[in-house]
Amino acid sequence: MQRVRVSSHQSPVHKLGDNQMRLSPKFRLQMTPPHPCPLDSILTLELGPLIPGLPDDIALTCLLRLPLDFHSTCRAVCRRWRHLLARKEYFFTQRRALGFSSPFLFTFAFHRCNGRIQWQVMDLAHFSWHTIPAMPCRDRVCPHGFGCVAIPQEASLLVCGGIVSDMDCPLHLVLKFEVCRNRWTVMTRMHTPRSFFAGGVIDGMVYVAGGFSTDQYELDSAEVFDPAKGTWHPVSRMLTNMSSYDSAVLGGKLYVTEGWVWPFLSSPRGQVYDPMTDTWESMTAGMREGWTGLSVILDGHLFVISEHEGMRVKVYDTESDSWGTIEGCSVPERIRKPFSVNAIGWTIYVVGRGLHVAIGFVQRERSIVSVGNRMKSTFSIRWREIDVPLTFCDLTPSSTQVLFG
C-alpha cells in the first residue's frame, strides 16, 4: 500500500439547502447550440495569436491540456487566454470537440453537523479538488435519499428523487449536470416520487425501481428515462415492494438488493430486471446472500467492498453462484464508513468519511482449472491513498461517480 501526499487547492464551496434559493431561468431545459469557436481571423487580428509564433490550432491543443488549478493564473496572461479559460462551458466543449478527456471523481457529500450538501470534484489526473455549481433545490433534503447515476455518453450526471429532511415526503425531482456546460438543468419529473431506490444505466437509458413513497411505504413501481427525448415511461412492476441498498448493471440487466441490515433478523431480498423482455425475476440465493457491501463492475465482473467482513473486496462467480475474497489488503483503515464507490477500467475508487480517497488497482492474476475443468479467474488488489484538504473533515459521502471531461 502506497500513500501519496498531494497539495490541493480548494475553491469556495457552493452549499445546498438555502431556503432563499430559487430556480432561475438558466436551470430550465434549454436546447441551444454551443458557442461558436472564437478562434477566427477577426479575433486573431484584434487580440493577437494565442501563443506568438504558433498557429492557433496548435496553440489551442496546448492550452486545452492545462490543469484546472492553473486556470485562474493563466487567465491574466492576455485577453485571448481569458476568453478561453474563464468559461468552463467553452473550455470543456472545445476539449470534447478535439477528443481530449480526463477522468474526474464527482462526490455527492453532506456536512455531518448541519446536513448541507454539496458536490466535490477531484481531478484524477492531478489529484486536485474543485467544486461545481450548487444543485437548484429549495428544500433541505436527505442526501442518502437521492439516486445518482452517471451517463458516460453525455458526460453528465442525473440526480433523481430524494426526500425532504424531517418529513416523509419523497420527491420526483430530476436534475441533470453536464460537464461540458458546467451547469444544472431541471428535467422532466419522474412519474412516481421516490427515495432510497435502485438506479442504473443500460444502453444509454436510465432505469429506476422501488424505493420509499410517502410514510415510508415501499414501492414496486419502476420507470425508464430517455436522455435524448427527456421523457419517462413506466416499465414492468417488481415482483415485490422493496427499497434498495445497492444496485448494479451486469450483462445488460439491473440487479437490485436490499442488503444485510442489523440485526440481521431476515435474509435480504434481491431482484433482477431484464429490459429486453421487460420482466423481473428473483436474484439467485448465492448472489443475494453474499452481497454485503457496495458494488462496482470491472470488465463484466461484480465486485463488492464488504461492510461486514473487514472491508475486504469480494468478487462474484456466476457459474458457482458464490463469492470469493480477492488477494491483497483490505480497504485502508483511513476509509471509514459510510463510504461510496465507483470504478473505471480496472481501478476502484472508494471515498470514506472526510472524503478520504483510496484507489484500488485490480489485476487479473491468472486463470486456473477448477472442479469440472472450468476456467476460473483470480484477482488481486493493491491500494493507494490520496490525502485531502483538512476542510473536508466534516463531510460524509453519499454517492460517487466518475466522468470524463
C-alpha positions in Angstrom: 0.0 0.0 0.0 1.4 3.4 -1.0 0.4 6.7 0.5 0.7 9.9 -1.6 0.5 13.4 -0.1 -0.8 15.9 -2.5 -1.1 19.6 -2.1 -4.7 20.5 -3.1 -6.3 23.8 -3.9 -9.9 24.2 -2.7 -12.3 26.5 -4.4 -15.1 28.2 -2.4 -17.8 25.6 -1.6 -21.2 26.1 -3.0 -23.8 24.9 -0.4 -27.2 23.4 -1.0 -30.2 23.8 1.2 -30.5 27.6 1.4 -34.2 28.4 1.8 -33.7 31.6 -0.2 -32.5 29.7 -3.3 -34.9 29.9 -6.2 -34.9 28.2 -9.6 -33.7 30.7 -12.1 -34.4 30.5 -15.9 -30.9 29.3 -16.6 -31.8 26.0 -14.9 -34.7 25.2 -17.3 -34.4 22.9 -20.2 -32.7 24.6 -23.0 -31.9 23.4 -26.5 -29.3 25.9 -27.5 -26.3 25.3 -29.8 -22.8 25.6 -28.3 -21.0 28.9 -28.6 -19.0 29.2 -31.8 -15.3 29.0 -31.7 -13.8 32.5 -31.4 -10.5 31.4 -33.0 -11.3 33.1 -36.3 -9.3 35.6 -38.3 -11.1 38.7 -36.9 -10.4 37.8 -33.2 -6.8 36.9 -34.1 -6.3 40.3 -35.8 -7.8 42.2 -32.9 -6.2 40.4 -29.9 -3.2 38.7 -31.4 -2.4 35.0 -31.5 -2.9 32.6 -28.6 0.8 31.9 -28.4 3.1 34.0 -30.5 4.9 32.0 -33.2 2.4 29.2 -33.2 -0.8 28.7 -35.3 -3.9 29.0 -33.2 -5.0 25.4 -33.8 -1.7 24.1 -32.3 -1.7 26.7 -29.5 -5.3 25.6 -28.7 -4.3 22.0 -28.2 -1.6 23.1 -25.8 -3.9 25.3 -23.7 -6.7 22.8 -23.5 -4.3 20.5 -21.6 -3.9 23.0 -18.8 -4.9 21.6 -15.4 -7.8 23.4 -13.8 -5.6 24.6 -11.0 -3.7 26.9 -13.3 -6.7 28.5 -15.0 -7.1 31.4 -12.6 -3.4 32.4 -13.0 -3.3 31.8 -16.8 -6.4 34.0 -17.4 -4.2 37.0 -16.6 -1.8 36.4 -19.5 -3.9 38.0 -22.2 -7.5 38.6 -23.3 -7.4 35.5 -25.7 -6.4 33.2 -22.8 -9.0 34.8 -20.5 -11.7 34.3 -23.2 -10.8 30.6 -23.4 -10.2 29.8 -19.7 -12.7 32.0 -18.0 -15.7 30.0 -19.2 -15.7 26.3 -18.2 -18.6 25.6 -20.7 -16.5 26.7 -23.6 -13.3 25.2 -22.3 -14.8 21.7 -21.9 -16.7 21.9 -25.2 -13.5 22.6 -27.1 -11.8 19.7 -25.2 -14.5 17.3 -26.2 -14.6 18.5 -29.8 -10.8 17.8 -30.1 -11.0 14.4 -28.5 -9.3 15.4 -25.2 -10.7 14.0 -21.9 -9.5 13.2 -18.4 -11.3 11.5 -15.5 -13.0 13.4 -12.7 -14.3 11.9 -9.5 -17.7 13.5 -8.6 -18.6 13.0 -4.9 -22.0 14.0 -3.6 -21.4 14.8 0.1 -23.1 16.3 3.1 -21.9 18.1 6.3 -22.4 15.8 9.2 -23.4 18.7 11.6 -25.7 20.9 9.6 -26.7 18.5 6.8 -25.8 20.9 4.0 -25.0 19.0 0.8 -22.5 19.8 -2.0 -20.6 18.2 -4.8 -16.8 18.0 -4.6 -14.9 17.0 -7.7 -11.4 15.6 -7.8 -9.3 15.8 -11.0 -7.9 12.2 -11.1 -5.1 13.3 -13.4 -3.6 15.8 -10.9 -5.4 14.9 -7.6 -6.7 18.5 -7.2 -10.2 19.3 -5.8 -12.8 21.6 -7.4 -16.5 22.5 -7.0 -19.4 22.7 -9.4 -22.4 25.0 -9.2 -24.9 24.1 -6.4 -27.9 22.0 -7.4 -31.0 24.1 -7.9 -33.1 22.8 -5.0 -35.0 24.9 -2.5 -35.6 22.3 0.2 -33.4 20.8 2.9 -33.1 17.3 1.8 -31.7 13.9 3.0 -28.7 13.2 0.8 -29.0 9.4 1.0 -32.5 9.6 -0.5 -31.3 10.7 -3.9 -30.5 8.4 -6.7 -27.4 9.4 -8.6 -26.2 7.9 -11.9 -23.6 8.8 -14.5 -24.4 8.9 -18.2 -20.9 8.5 -19.8 -22.0 9.0 -23.4 -23.2 12.5 -22.5 -20.6 13.2 -19.8 -23.4 14.1 -17.5 -24.9 13.3 -14.0 -28.5 12.6 -13.3 -29.8 13.2 -9.8 -33.3 11.8 -9.2 -35.9 11.7 -6.4 -34.9 12.4 -2.8 -36.7 13.1 0.4 -37.3 16.4 2.3 -35.4 16.3 5.7 -37.5 15.6 8.8 -40.5 14.8 6.6 -41.8 11.6 5.0 -42.1 13.5 1.7 -40.4 11.9 -1.3 -39.5 14.0 -4.4 -39.9 13.3 -8.1 -37.2 15.9 -8.8 -34.8 15.2 -11.7 -31.7 17.3 -12.2 -29.0 16.9 -14.9 -25.4 18.2 -14.7 -23.5 18.5 -17.9 -19.7 18.6 -17.6 -19.2 20.4 -20.9 -21.7 23.2 -19.9 -20.8 23.2 -16.2 -24.4 23.7 -15.3 -27.6 22.0 -13.9 -30.8 21.7 -15.8 -34.2 20.8 -14.4 -35.5 17.8 -16.4 -38.9 16.1 -16.7 -40.0 14.7 -13.4 -40.4 11.0 -12.6 -43.9 9.7 -12.7 -43.6 8.5 -9.1 -41.9 10.4 -6.2 -39.4 8.0 -4.6 -36.4 7.9 -2.3 -33.8 5.2 -1.4 -34.4 3.5 -4.7 -32.3 1.5 -7.3 -31.0 3.0 -10.4 -28.7 2.1 -13.3 -27.9 2.9 -17.0 -28.5 0.3 -19.7 -27.7 1.1 -23.3 -27.9 4.8 -22.5 -31.3 4.6 -20.8 -31.7 5.3 -17.1 -33.8 2.9 -15.1 -35.1 3.5 -11.5 -37.1 1.0 -9.4 -38.6 0.5 -6.0 -37.8 2.8 -3.1 -39.9 4.6 -0.5 -43.1 6.5 -1.1 -45.0 8.7 1.4 -45.0 7.5 5.0 -42.1 5.1 4.2 -44.2 2.8 2.1 -42.1 0.6 -0.1 -42.8 0.8 -3.8 -42.8 -1.9 -6.6 -43.0 0.5 -9.5 -40.2 1.1 -12.0 -39.7 3.5 -14.9 -37.1 4.4 -17.5 -35.8 7.8 -18.7 -34.7 8.5 -22.3 -32.0 11.2 -22.0 -32.3 12.0 -25.8 -36.0 12.7 -25.6 -36.1 13.8 -21.9 -39.1 11.6 -21.2 -40.1 9.0 -18.6 -42.0 5.8 -19.3 -43.2 3.1 -16.9 -41.9 -0.5 -17.1 -43.0 -3.7 -15.5 -43.5 -3.7 -11.8 -41.2 -5.5 -9.5 -42.1 -8.9 -8.0 -42.5 -7.3 -4.6 -42.3 -3.9 -2.9 -38.8 -3.1 -1.8 -36.3 -0.3 -1.2 -32.7 -0.6 -2.4 -29.4 -0.8 -0.5 -27.4 -1.2 -3.7 -27.8 -1.9 -7.4 -25.6 -2.7 -10.4 -25.8 -3.2 -14.1 -24.3 -6.5 -15.2 -24.8 -8.2 -18.6 -27.4 -5.7 -19.7 -29.6 -6.4 -16.6 -30.3 -4.3 -13.5 -29.6 -6.1 -10.2 -31.2 -4.7 -7.1 -30.5 -5.8 -3.5 -31.9 -4.8 -0.1 -28.6 -5.8 1.6 -28.0 -7.1 5.0 -29.3 -4.8 7.8 -28.5 -5.1 11.5 -29.6 -7.0 13.5 -29.8 -9.5 10.5 -33.2 -10.9 11.5 -34.1 -11.8 7.9 -32.3 -12.5 4.7 -32.2 -9.7 2.2 -34.3 -9.8 -1.0 -33.0 -9.2 -4.4 -34.5 -8.8 -7.9 -33.2 -8.7 -11.5 -34.7 -6.7 -14.3 -34.2 -7.6 -18.0 -35.1 -4.6 -20.3 -35.1 -6.9 -23.3 -38.1 -8.8 -22.1 -39.4 -6.2 -19.6 -39.5 -8.7 -16.9 -38.3 -9.2 -13.3 -37.0 -12.3 -11.6 -35.7 -13.2 -8.2 -31.9 -12.9 -7.6 -30.1 -16.2 -7.1 -29.6 -17.2 -3.5 -25.8 -17.1 -3.6 -25.6 -13.7 -5.1 -28.2 -12.3 -2.7 -26.7 -13.8 0.5 -23.2 -12.7 -0.3 -23.9 -9.1 -1.4 -22.7 -7.5 1.8 -21.5 -4.1 0.6 -21.4 -1.6 -2.2 -20.6 -2.9 -5.7 -18.7 -2.0 -8.8 -18.4 -3.7 -12.2 -14.9 -4.4 -13.7 -14.7 -6.0 -17.1 -18.1 -7.8 -16.6 -17.2 -9.0 -13.1 -19.2 -8.0 -10.0 -17.0 -6.8 -7.1 -18.2 -5.8 -3.6 -16.5 -3.8 -0.9 -17.9 -5.7 2.1 -19.1 -3.7 5.1 -19.3 -6.7 7.4 -16.1 -8.7 6.6 -13.3 -6.3 7.5 -13.8 -4.2 4.4 -12.4 -6.9 2.2 -13.1 -6.9 -1.6 -15.1 -9.9 -2.9 -15.9 -11.0 -6.4 -18.9 -12.9 -7.6 -18.6 -16.1 -9.6 -21.6 -16.6 -11.8 -21.1 -20.3 -12.6 -20.9 -21.4 -8.9 -23.3 -18.7 -7.6 -20.7 -17.9 -4.9 -18.4 -15.1 -3.7 -14.7 -15.2 -3.2 -12.3 -12.8 -1.5 -9.6 -11.5 -3.8 -5.9 -11.4 -2.9 -4.5 -8.2 -1.3 -5.1 -6.0 1.7 -8.5 -4.7 2.9 -9.6 -1.1 2.2 -7.1 1.2 4.1 -8.1 2.0 7.7 -8.5 5.7 7.0 -11.5 4.9 4.8 -14.3 4.9 7.4 -18.0 4.1 6.9 -20.2 5.3 5.4 -18.4 5.2 2.1 -19.2 5.3 -1.6 -17.6 3.6 -4.5 -17.2 3.7 -8.3 -14.8 2.4 -10.9 -13.3 2.9 -14.3 -11.3 0.2 -16.2 -9.6 -1.9 -13.6 -9.5 0.8 -10.9 -11.8 1.1 -7.9 -12.3 4.5 -6.2 -13.5 4.4 -2.5 -14.5 7.6 -0.8 -14.9 7.5 3.0 -15.8 10.0 5.8 -13.8 13.2 5.5 -13.7 12.4 1.7 -10.5 10.4 2.1 -9.9 8.6 -1.1 -8.4 5.1 -1.6 -7.6 4.0 -5.2 -7.6 0.2 -5.7 -5.8 -1.2 -8.6 -7.2 -4.6 -9.5 -5.3 -7.1 -11.5 -6.4 -10.4 -13.1 -3.8 -12.9 -11.8 -4.4 -15.9 -13.9 -7.0 -18.5 -15.0 -6.9 -21.8 -13.1 -8.7 -25.0 -13.7 -11.4 -25.7 -11.1 -13.7 -28.5 -10.5 -15.3 -29.8 -13.7 -12.5 -28.5 -15.9 -13.9 -24.9 -15.7 -11.6 -22.0 -16.1 -11.8 -19.6 -13.2 -10.1 -16.2 -12.9 -8.4 -15.0 -9.8 -7.8 -11.3 -8.9 -5.6 -9.2 -6.6 -5.7 -5.6 -5.5 -3.2 -3.0 -4.2 -4.2 0.3 -2.7 -3.0 3.9 -2.9 -4.3 6.6 -0.5 -4.8 10.2 -1.5 -4.7 13.0 1.1 -7.4 15.6 1.0 -7.9 19.1 2.4 -8.5 19.3 6.1 -11.6 21.4 5.5 -13.3 18.2 4.3 -13.1 16.5 7.7 -16.8 17.0 8.5 -18.0 15.8 5.1 -19.6 12.4 4.5 -20.0 10.9 1.0 -23.4 9.8 -0.2 -22.6 8.9 -3.9 -19.6 8.8 -6.1 -19.5 8.9 -9.9 -16.6 9.0 -12.5 -17.0 11.1 -15.6 -14.6 12.2 -18.3 -14.4 15.9 -19.2 
